[in-house]
Amino acid sequence: MKKKILIVDDSALMRRVISDIIESDDRFEVKDFARDGVEGLELIEKNKDYYDAVILDINMPRMDGLEVLDRLQKKNISVKIVLVSTIAKEGAKETIIALEKGVFDFVTKPENYFEVKSEKFKNKLINTLALATGIKSTNESSGIQLNEIHGKTKCIGKTQGGNKLVALVCSTGGPKSLKEVIPKIPENLDAPMIMVQHMPKGFTASLAARLNEISSIRVKEAQDGDVLEKGTVYLAPGGRHMKVDCDKSGAYCIKLSDEPAVGGLRPCGDLMYESLCGTKYSEIVCVVMTGMGADGTKGIGQLCKTNNVYVITQDEATSVVYGMPRVVVEVGLSDEIVPLDKIADTITKNVGVLSDGR
């Protein structure tokens, strides 16, 4: 049976283009259109449990997308929503808020007609809808065979002092999940924290600013050359890889890279973890949360050969998409599987806090 889709967008051109894309895939059918949030909300309320997914714009007359989300929350109406957002800074901030409110994922709205007709936009929209409606394997195109990695090998004697590091990776469902994790981490965490959230360029600055606003620990979008400091979370910029390197003084710092995407991902968690191989941290706490595919597994597998590693994975029940954490578990790399509301406490338990409160 085809999945039924509602399109809510004030642009007649975008409604037609999106409809043509969806109708080109025989797994979906567009059942209704709405020209603004008021019409969209009315259709959703009238046809509860009818639509398998809703395509929602943000900036619309009469009622914008964020207000639609607020109304749905107040009425306790649950529906899978895929946001179509612009790349503008204001739109990026609104997109982050929408993801916090429960939007499944977002697709960047093209900036011109040629991009609208591109295969890139079409494929992203179809793949996101397929995942949102549950008709796509969460490990499809993961690029990893489960027999490539055979559990963990603890490495002893290659560390110095008591310095630790937290390295986290997440994807679909990540922004909302991070809102539940990062604010619970104490500001005096006895370790730096580096983090990859799969996002395109233009959105991670807003995500970092939002997390910093609601957290006691400092959160920033990573910049090239940033020296890793305890009590700070460094978020990889969208569209760039983030690695860890040594500066001239021997301190560990952020190194940003414009290398090609890995498996379609930039930033890529595997590259972040691989850059930590052989570093002199006494323990590296790896955290893998909600997301499609297997990013992080290969990198952690390599890291386990050179460093002491403790791996925390999000459980299936609280993952928006149980792909990335599941692969880590299946290859035998996970030390602890925890629900979303316990991840921050588990990180803090393994890392500790600074006794002087710095």
C-alpha positions in Angstrom: 0.0 0.0 0.0 1.3 3.4 -0.9 2.3 5.9 1.8 0.0 8.9 1.9 1.7 12.3 2.0 0.4 15.8 2.8 2.3 18.8 1.3 2.1 22.1 3.2 3.9 24.9 1.4 2.8 28.4 0.3 4.8 28.2 -3.0 2.7 26.8 -5.9 6.0 25.9 -7.6 7.4 24.0 -4.6 4.1 22.2 -4.1 4.2 21.1 -7.8 7.9 20.1 -7.8 7.6 18.2 -4.5 4.5 16.5 -5.7 6.1 15.4 -9.0 9.1 14.0 -7.1 6.9 12.0 -4.6 4.6 10.7 -7.3 7.6 9.5 -9.3 8.2 6.9 -6.6 5.5 4.2 -6.6 5.8 3.8 -2.8 4.2 7.1 -2.2 1.2 9.2 -3.2 0.3 12.8 -2.5 -3.2 12.9 -1.0 -3.6 16.6 -0.2 -2.1 20.0 -0.5 -2.2 23.0 1.9 -1.2 26.6 1.0 -0.3 27.6 4.5 -0.2 26.4 8.1 -3.9 27.1 8.8 -5.0 24.8 6.0 -2.4 22.2 6.9 -3.4 22.1 10.5 -7.0 21.7 9.6 -6.3 18.8 7.3 -4.2 17.0 9.9 -6.8 17.5 12.6 -9.6 16.4 10.3 -7.7 13.3 9.1 -5.9 12.1 12.2 -3.9 8.9 11.6 -4.5 9.2 7.8 -1.3 10.7 6.6 1.9 8.7 6.8 4.0 11.8 6.6 3.7 15.6 6.1 6.0 17.8 4.1 6.1 21.1 6.0 7.5 24.5 5.1 8.5 27.0 7.8 7.9 30.5 6.4 4.2 30.7 5.4 1.4 33.3 5.7 -1.3 33.2 8.4 0.4 30.4 10.3 4.1 29.3 10.0 5.5 25.9 10.4 6.7 26.4 14.0 3.2 27.4 15.1 1.8 24.3 13.3 4.2 22.2 15.4 3.2 24.0 18.6 -0.5 23.4 17.9 0.0 19.7 17.1 1.9 19.3 20.4 -0.8 21.0 22.4 -3.5 18.8 20.8 -1.3 15.7 21.3 -1.4 14.9 17.6 1.5 12.8 16.4 2.5 12.7 12.8 5.8 12.2 11.0 6.9 15.5 9.7 9.7 16.2 7.2 10.7 19.9 7.2 11.7 21.7 4.0 13.9 24.6 5.1 16.0 27.3 3.5 19.7 27.7 4.2 19.4 31.2 5.5 20.7 31.9 9.0 17.3 32.8 10.3 15.8 29.7 8.7 18.7 27.6 10.2 17.7 28.8 13.7 14.1 28.0 13.1 15.0 24.6 11.7 16.9 23.7 14.9 13.8 24.7 17.0 11.6 22.6 14.7 13.8 19.6 15.2 13.6 20.1 18.9 9.8 20.1 18.6 9.9 16.6 17.1 10.3 17.0 13.3 11.7 13.8 12.0 14.3 15.3 9.7 14.7 18.2 7.3 15.6 18.6 3.6 17.3 21.9 2.5 15.0 23.8 0.2 16.9 24.6 -3.1 17.8 28.2 -3.7 17.1 28.2 -7.4 15.1 26.4 -10.0 18.0 24.3 -11.3 18.7 22.9 -7.9 15.0 22.2 -7.4 15.1 19.9 -10.5 18.4 18.2 -9.4 18.7 14.6 -8.6 20.4 15.5 -5.3 17.3 17.2 -4.0 15.0 14.5 -5.4 17.1 11.7 -3.8 17.3 13.4 -0.4 13.6 14.0 -0.3 12.7 10.5 -1.3 15.2 8.8 1.0 14.1 11.0 4.0 10.4 10.2 3.3 11.2 6.5 3.0 13.0 6.5 6.4 10.3 8.6 8.0 7.5 6.2 6.9 9.4 3.1 7.9 9.9 1.6 4.4 13.7 1.8 4.3 16.2 -0.3 6.2 18.0 1.7 8.8 21.3 0.0 7.7 20.8 0.4 4.0 24.0 1.5 2.3 25.8 1.5 5.6 29.0 0.5 3.8 30.1 -2.0 6.5 30.0 -5.8 6.9 29.4 -7.1 10.4 32.3 -9.5 10.1 34.8 -6.7 9.4 35.2 -5.9 13.1 35.6 -8.5 15.8 34.8 -6.9 19.2 37.2 -4.7 21.2 40.9 -5.0 22.0 41.9 -3.0 25.1 45.3 -1.2 24.6 47.4 -0.8 27.8 50.5 1.3 28.3 50.0 3.9 25.6 48.4 6.6 27.7 49.6 9.3 30.0 48.1 11.0 33.1 44.4 10.9 33.8 43.2 12.9 30.8 40.0 11.7 29.1 38.0 12.7 26.1 34.4 12.3 25.0 33.7 11.8 21.3 30.0 11.6 20.2 28.4 11.0 16.9 24.7 11.1 15.9 22.5 11.7 12.8 18.7 11.6 12.2 16.9 12.6 15.4 20.2 13.9 16.8 19.2 17.6 17.4 16.2 16.7 19.5 18.2 14.0 21.3 21.1 16.3 22.0 18.7 18.7 23.7 18.1 15.9 26.2 21.7 15.0 26.7 24.0 18.1 26.6 22.1 20.3 29.1 22.4 17.5 31.7 26.2 17.4 31.4 27.9 19.4 34.2 29.9 22.5 33.3 32.9 21.2 35.1 33.2 18.0 33.2 36.7 16.6 33.5 37.2 16.2 29.8 36.7 18.0 26.5 33.9 16.7 24.3 34.0 16.6 20.5 30.8 15.9 18.6 29.7 15.1 15.0 26.0 15.7 14.1 25.3 15.0 10.4 24.2 18.4 9.1 24.8 20.5 6.0 26.7 23.7 6.1 24.8 26.6 7.7 22.9 24.8 10.4 25.5 23.7 13.0 26.3 27.2 14.2 22.6 27.6 15.2 22.6 24.1 16.8 25.7 24.9 18.8 24.3 28.3 19.9 21.0 26.7 20.9 22.7 24.0 23.0 25.0 26.5 24.6 22.0 28.7 25.5 20.2 25.9 27.4 23.3 24.1 28.9 25.6 24.8 31.8 28.5 23.3 29.9 30.0 25.5 27.2 29.1 24.5 23.6 30.6 26.0 20.5 30.9 25.2 16.8 34.5 24.0 16.4 37.0 26.3 14.6 40.2 25.2 13.1 43.0 25.3 15.7 40.7 25.3 18.8 42.7 23.8 21.6 40.6 21.2 23.4 39.7 22.3 26.9 37.9 20.5 29.6 34.3 21.6 30.2 33.8 22.5 26.5 31.8 20.7 23.8 33.1 21.2 20.2 30.5 20.6 17.4 31.8 19.8 14.0 30.8 22.4 11.4 28.3 21.2 8.8 30.0 20.5 5.5 33.5 20.0 7.0 35.3 17.0 8.6 36.6 17.4 12.1 39.8 15.7 13.3 42.0 16.0 16.4 45.7 16.9 15.9 48.6 18.3 18.0 49.6 21.9 17.7 53.3 23.1 18.0 53.2 23.0 21.8 51.9 19.4 21.8 48.4 20.3 22.9 45.5 18.5 21.2 43.5 20.8 18.9 40.8 20.8 16.3 41.7 20.3 12.7 39.0 21.0 10.1 39.2 19.5 6.6 37.4 19.9 3.3 38.3 16.4 2.2 35.6 14.6 0.1 32.6 13.3 1.8 32.9 9.7 3.2 29.9 7.6 2.4 28.0 10.8 1.6 28.9 12.3 5.0 30.8 15.4 5.8 31.4 15.7 8.7 32.0 12.0 9.2 32.2 10.3 12.6 34.6 7.6 11.4 37.2 10.2 10.4 36.9 11.9 13.8 37.5 8.6 15.7 40.3 7.5 13.4 42.1 10.8 14.1 42.2 9.9 17.8 44.2 6.7 17.2 47.4 6.8 19.2 46.6 9.9 21.1 47.7 10.0 24.7 44.3 10.1 26.4 44.0 7.7 29.3 40.5 6.8 28.1 38.3 7.9 25.2 34.5 7.7 25.9 32.8 7.1 22.6 29.1 7.8 22.3 26.9 6.7 19.4 23.4 7.9 19.3 20.4 7.8 16.9 21.0 7.8 13.2 20.8 5.8 9.9 23.7 3.8 8.6 26.9 2.8 10.4 29.0 5.9 10.8 31.3 5.6 13.8 31.6 1.8 13.8 34.8 1.6 11.6 36.4 4.5 13.4 35.8 3.1 16.8 37.0 -0.3 15.7 40.3 1.2 14.7 40.5 3.3 17.8 40.1 0.2 20.0 43.3 -1.1 18.6 45.4 1.8 19.9 43.6 3.3 22.9 41.6 2.5 25.9 38.0 3.1 24.8 34.7 2.9 26.6 31.7 2.8 24.2 28.2 4.0 25.1 25.3 3.3 22.7 21.8 4.6 22.8 19.1 2.0 23.1 16.6 1.1 20.4 13.5 2.2 22.3 14.7 5.9 22.6 16.4 6.1 19.2 14.5 7.9 16.4 16.4 5.7 14.0 18.2 2.7 15.5 20.9 2.3 12.8 24.2 3.6 13.9 24.0 2.4 17.5 22.7 -1.0 16.5 25.7 -1.7 14.2 28.1 -0.8 17.0 26.3 -3.3 19.3 26.2 -6.0 16.7 29.9 -6.0 16.0 30.6 -6.2 19.7 32.0 -2.7 20.4 29.5 -1.4 22.8 30.3 -1.5 26.6 27.0 -0.1 27.7 23.5 0.3 26.1 21.5 3.1 27.8 18.3 5.0 27.1 18.5 8.6 26.1 17.7 10.0 29.5 20.7 8.1 31.0 23.4 9.0 28.5 24.5 12.2 30.2 24.8 10.5 33.6 26.7 7.6 32.0 29.2 10.0 30.3 29.7 11.9 33.6 30.1 8.7 35.6 32.9 7.6 33.3 34.7 11.0 33.0 34.1 12.6 36.3 34.1 16.3 37.2 36.8 18.8 38.1 37.1 19.1 41.9 37.8 22.9 41.8 34.7 23.6 39.7 36.5 25.0 36.7 
